[in-house]
Amino acid sequence: MITTTKKLHTIDLQIEKLIKLEEKRQRDVLEMIPSENYVSPAVREAMGSVLTNKYSEGYPHKRYYQGNRFIDQIEDIAIARAKKLFGVPHVNVQPYSGSPANSAVYFALLKAGDTIMGLKLSAGGHLTHGHPTITFSGKYFRSIQYDVEEDGTINLAKMKDLAVMSNPRLIVVGTTAYPRIFDWKAWRETADAVGAFLLADISHIAGLVIGGVHPSPVPYVDVVMTTTHKTLRGPRGAMLMVTQRGLKKDPDMAGKIDKAVFPGLQGGPHDNVTAAIAIALKEADTLTFKAYAKQVVKNAKVLSETLTGEGLTLTTGGTDNHLMVVDFRPQGVVGNIVAEALEVAGIVINYNAVPHDPNPPFYPSGIRLGTPAITTRGMKEKEMKHIGTWIAEVIREVAHYRLPQAKEDRSKFVGSVKKELWRSKNLLGIASQVKKLCKQFPVP
Ligand SMILES: Cc1ncc(COP(=O)(O)O)c(C=O)c1O
């Protein structure tokens, strides 16, 4: 018999040890990257189940492989739960992740060379929203990129003018680093003014939409894409949803989307992920989850107020959702150095461009942080105040560092600053306070 019942630690000590270390790291730090979260043990159980052994190319009850009678039921359940939760007539749960899901929408509804309009990466958009030159969305489509105002907000009147000027076939609305609410109705009017398809990419805010703390795009857009692993708190995956409006516009839209996912872009779905999505959707269809989503937003508000109270600048002046972007142009330090210092202090975030950033993308002027994961641990307003104060303390500690003017000196400089930071008594002192706080709020 080739298979064995041996557990990981008897087979691969190296990987087992690294997983254990990562588990401990996730426990001992404040995970504040806004696209991350902690899934439930039930979601993890499904991810690690025997479903990973199965092949099921095709869709429920129309597979290219035998032995799918249970997989069919699992996928049917996932689809039914998503339809109910988001109020949509058609759902595809097979996209491997958010990027292939967005690609599938473009391939379903557009021809190569058609015009798409999406938010610039540096303004908070995603690579798949038409980022030029280096991504499929910027290479195979004519990409019109919109920007935010100096204060970081989207100017809807300007968006309409840009759409009328550039006549896109599809407009994508959704972001990775935008702290404000989307006005879906205004975007619909813009899309209608030029006859464009409207795609809402709610990857970041899906959980907030379910919790009723962000308006749903469903009444206004044609297609909704969401990843399942951010505020939705499911496994790494994605869903594509066609709305009533989308079906009215093109009765074959659901079929086109499904064909673009399989066989257009993908082969067999990851059935273990499908099951985990179904479980996450069940967990999200509860009052407890709705309360969680509300708390995520409340926490972000308190954290943003604490940071501004400490004299820090946030893009758009604050937040309405789960995340915020701190702008270090007033201090002059780069985001990389702050991000490393925060990690030394046990607070994990990511460096990020700010709108109209004068610095290059690898040394941007900001950081992005959010509250989904720490709220999953049960932290509330009181903890946000502590965390905000620590973050401000860390920033003060490193605000004097300046990136060298000469490009060739930058990497060495940042490298040596990082080494210094890991020896900083002040930062390590904060890390031990963070660890104490984390102990009171266990991870799922
Ligand atoms: C708005 C948005 N769309 C798409 C994606 C892509 O998702 P994935 O990383 O799963 O490919 C992301 C991921 O960060 C995102 O934030």
The ligand as a Gaussian input file, in Angstrom:
#p B3LYP/6-31G(d) Opt

LIG

0 1
 C      -10.251000      44.161000      -5.438000
 C       -9.487000      42.895000      -5.724000
 N       -9.736000      42.222000      -6.848000
 C       -9.083000      41.106000      -7.171000
 C       -8.115000      40.586000      -6.332000
 C       -7.367000      39.371000      -6.754000
 O       -7.561000      38.297000      -5.941000
 P       -6.491000      37.105000      -5.845000
 O       -5.325000      37.606000      -5.097000
 O       -7.279000      36.061000      -5.136000
 O       -6.168000      36.713000      -7.249000
 C       -7.832000      41.242000      -5.141000
 C       -6.797000      40.725000      -4.230000
 O       -6.172000      41.375000      -3.468000
 C       -8.528000      42.438000      -4.831000
 O       -8.271000      43.124000      -3.705000

